[in-house]
């Protein structure tokens, strides 16, 4: 039953006026755009959605998402598992004008033909919950050996090169030529 919410567009008016709730698990394999950002598409994300009517009959959805994804560690380039958790508040709108007039607390989600296609909106929330950069916890990265070996020290000369020394030589040669 829970996958029926993902296969067919929903009637947001009906759900909001009935103050409906949906609890759904979405497999990572069903989210194509998200898969491009992951090392592995195994696992699933759990969503809790509560539909309601807000002030001025605003269709709104309050939700939570929790899931575990496998990303690429930016230190060692190995797979790292990260738990993602996010809360969101959508304002369901049909036009740009309505989106601009939403309260600042609401994210606009567009409904077309009086229906809501739930899967792309849920996928967007998980993409927004991804960290900017994924790392293993400090000290547990498998850093390649060449980065951890002692590097020979480079000797730095203490004598600084004067960029105007060529001008000084030119000035001396001009004086001696007179």
Order of alpha helices (4+ residues) and beta strands (2+ residues): alpha-alpha-beta-alpha-beta-beta-beta-alpha-beta-alpha-alpha-alpha
